[in-house]
Amino acid sequence: MKLVLQAKNINKHFYKPKKFHVLKDISFGIKEGEFASVMGKSGCGKSTLLYILSTMDTAYGGELYLNDRLVTGKSHEELSRIRNKHIGFVFQFHYLLTEFSVIENVMLPAKKLAEKSLGEIEHDAHEKLKMLHIEHLAEQRASRISGGEKQRVAIARALINNPTILMGDEPTGNLDSHNSENVFTIFKRLTEEEGLSLLVVTHDVDFAERTDRIIEMEDGRIIS
């Protein structure tokens, strides 16, 4: 089974206000089509790890591979392109541009990548909305839809460039149990039907226990 993401001996220090070893020798891989969750107490380094894995934080020791290619040490420009093309991101807050319509929000990362024509991007965006059962909201202003719908739009936006891996930082942290269940179901379907790999940081034990694997962290280390 192909590894889509691999971390080798990742170490991270914070130097202010005083030196602190936040991630200690982290090594693991995520397989194609695997749905993994990361759990651990607040402050154990989960979100810090996610920012490194998503190539947003480059100040670390060790090596990070995406699709068998070393991404550590690449220029910010190149990383921005790799991230936009290969990594979808869903946060606790949806970060939609509220003055834009739903479809415009979903199209944004694809416009930035600029590998397709505007017509193709719009078509793809409609397909993603359809897949998440929110196509009827396409022309709505993002400010006018519910919280659960906003998170689905954020997922559609994360999928627009057909990434290799989808990463989530507490993606259900802001949702009620009904909408959390919806998000879990969507994620599960993406791994099973689209073969997408998922890595989700969560505090939600019920959510984590239904993923393929739980990566448990404590004091900057993976303990299981």
C-alpha positions in Angstrom: 0.0 0.0 0.0 1.4 3.3 -1.1 2.2 5.9 1.6 0.8 9.3 0.6 2.4 11.1 3.6 5.4 10.2 5.6 7.0 12.0 8.6 10.5 10.9 9.5 12.0 12.0 12.9 10.2 15.3 13.0 11.4 17.6 15.8 10.1 21.1 16.6 11.4 23.6 19.1 9.8 26.9 20.2 12.4 29.5 21.3 10.2 32.1 22.9 9.5 32.9 25.7 12.0 30.1 26.5 13.3 27.1 24.6 10.7 24.3 24.5 10.9 21.0 22.7 7.3 20.7 21.4 7.6 17.7 19.0 10.0 14.9 19.8 11.1 12.5 17.1 7.8 12.0 15.3 7.7 9.3 12.7 4.7 7.7 11.0 3.0 7.4 7.6 -0.5 7.7 6.2 -1.5 5.1 3.5 -3.6 5.8 0.5 -7.3 5.7 1.4 -6.6 5.6 5.1 -8.7 7.6 7.6 -6.5 8.4 10.6 -7.2 10.6 13.6 -4.8 12.3 16.0 -5.8 12.6 19.7 -4.2 13.9 22.8 -4.6 16.5 25.5 -4.5 20.2 24.7 -0.9 21.4 24.4 0.5 17.9 23.4 1.5 19.2 20.0 -1.3 18.0 17.7 -2.0 21.2 15.9 1.7 22.0 15.7 2.3 18.7 14.0 -0.6 19.3 11.6 0.9 22.6 10.5 4.2 20.9 9.7 2.5 18.0 7.9 0.5 20.5 5.8 3.7 22.3 4.8 2.6 25.6 6.4 5.3 25.5 9.1 8.8 24.9 7.7 10.9 25.5 10.8 11.4 21.9 12.0 14.0 19.2 12.0 13.5 15.9 10.2 12.0 15.0 6.8 8.5 15.2 5.4 7.5 13.2 2.2 4.3 13.7 0.2 3.6 11.1 -2.5 7.2 9.8 -2.0 8.7 13.2 -2.7 10.7 15.0 -0.1 9.0 18.4 0.5 11.3 19.5 3.4 13.6 22.4 2.3 11.5 23.5 -0.7 10.9 27.2 -1.3 7.8 28.9 0.0 6.6 29.3 -3.5 6.9 25.7 -4.3 5.4 24.6 -1.0 2.4 26.9 -1.6 1.8 25.1 -5.0 2.3 21.6 -3.5 -0.1 22.5 -0.7 -2.8 23.9 -3.0 -2.6 21.0 -5.3 -2.1 18.0 -3.0 -3.5 19.0 0.4 -7.1 19.9 1.3 -7.6 21.6 4.6 -10.7 21.8 6.8 -10.5 23.8 10.0 -12.7 24.2 13.0 -13.9 27.5 11.6 -15.0 27.5 7.9 -13.0 30.6 6.8 -15.4 31.3 4.0 -15.5 34.7 2.3 -18.9 35.7 3.5 -19.5 38.4 0.8 -18.9 35.7 -1.9 -21.4 33.1 -3.1 -21.0 29.5 -2.2 -19.8 28.5 -5.6 -17.2 31.3 -5.7 -15.8 30.2 -2.4 -15.4 26.6 -3.6 -13.7 27.8 -6.9 -11.0 29.9 -5.1 -8.2 27.3 -4.6 -8.6 26.0 -8.2 -8.4 29.6 -9.6 -5.2 30.1 -7.6 -3.8 26.8 -8.9 -4.8 28.0 -12.5 -4.5 24.6 -14.2 -8.0 24.6 -15.6 -10.2 27.0 -17.5 -12.8 29.0 -15.5 -15.6 26.9 -17.1 -13.9 23.7 -16.0 -13.4 25.0 -12.5 -17.0 26.1 -12.2 -18.2 22.7 -13.5 -15.9 20.9 -10.9 -17.2 23.1 -8.1 -20.8 22.2 -9.0 -19.8 18.5 -9.0 -18.3 18.8 -5.5 -21.4 20.6 -4.1 -23.5 17.9 -5.7 -21.4 15.2 -4.0 -22.0 16.9 -0.6 -25.8 17.5 -1.3 -25.6 21.3 -1.2 -25.7 22.1 -4.9 -28.9 24.0 -4.3 -26.9 26.6 -2.3 -24.5 27.4 -5.1 -25.6 30.9 -5.7 -26.4 31.8 -2.1 -24.1 34.3 -0.3 -21.9 32.4 2.1 -23.1 34.6 5.0 -26.7 33.4 4.5 -26.3 29.6 5.1 -26.3 27.6 8.3 -23.2 26.5 10.3 -23.4 22.9 9.1 -23.8 24.0 5.5 -20.8 26.3 5.8 -18.6 23.4 7.0 -19.8 21.4 4.0 -18.9 24.3 1.7 -15.5 24.3 3.3 -15.1 20.6 2.6 -16.1 21.1 -1.0 -13.5 23.9 -1.3 -10.8 21.6 0.2 -11.7 19.0 -2.4 -11.8 21.2 -5.5 -8.2 20.4 -6.6 -8.7 16.7 -6.0 -6.0 16.5 -3.3 -4.0 13.5 -2.3 -4.8 14.0 1.4 -7.4 15.9 3.4 -6.4 17.3 6.7 -8.7 18.5 9.4 -8.0 20.5 12.6 -11.0 19.9 14.9 -13.4 20.0 11.8 -16.4 19.1 14.0 -15.3 21.2 17.0 -17.8 23.9 16.2 -20.8 21.7 15.2 -23.7 20.1 17.0 -23.9 16.3 17.1 -26.1 16.1 14.0 -23.8 18.2 11.9 -20.7 16.4 13.4 -22.3 13.1 12.3 -22.8 14.5 8.8 -19.1 15.5 8.5 -18.0 12.1 9.7 -20.2 10.4 7.1 -18.8 12.6 4.4 -15.2 11.9 5.4 -15.9 8.1 5.6 -17.5 8.2 2.1 -14.5 10.1 0.7 -12.1 7.4 1.9 -14.3 4.5 0.8 -15.5 5.8 -2.6 -12.8 8.3 -3.7 -9.8 6.6 -2.1 -8.9 9.8 -0.4 -6.5 9.8 2.6 -7.7 11.7 5.7 -5.8 12.9 8.8 -7.9 14.6 11.4 -7.0 16.2 14.7 -9.9 15.8 17.1 -11.0 15.9 20.7 -14.1 14.0 19.8 -13.6 10.4 21.1 -16.7 9.0 19.3 -15.4 10.5 16.0 -11.8 9.1 16.5 -13.0 5.6 17.5 -14.7 5.2 14.2 -11.6 6.1 12.1 -9.2 3.4 10.8 -6.5 4.4 13.2 -5.9 6.6 16.2 -2.5 8.2 16.5 -2.3 9.2 20.2 0.0 12.0 21.3 1.4 12.9 24.7 4.0 15.6 25.5 5.1 15.9 21.9 5.5 12.2 21.2 3.4 9.6 19.6 2.6 7.1 22.3 0.4 4.7 20.3 
